[in-house]
Amino acid sequence: MQRGFYARTAAIGNDSTDVGANLVAHWHRRNIEIFSELARKAESGDRIIVIFGAGHAPLLRYFVKNSPRMEFVDPLDYL
């Protein structure tokens, strides 16, 4: 993940307009919403492949790895 990009973007704006922070917050919210949908749909024993852009992968991987209901399996082991 290009954390530097998000840190620089978050700093855009001024005291009355947090344009950059709002943009980065929206991006993080989107990742949480993606994971939330995945978590709601996943049932015990399911195998699910999720395909998203590289910018989303680190956070989605983090959420899955830290979910007590899920196990992350790296697809590169099978490709």
Secondary structure, 3 states (H helix, E strand, C coil): CCHHHHHHHHCCCCCCCCHHHHHHHHHHHHHHHHHHHHHHHCCCCCCCCCCCCCCCHHHHHHHHHCCCCCCCCCHHHCC
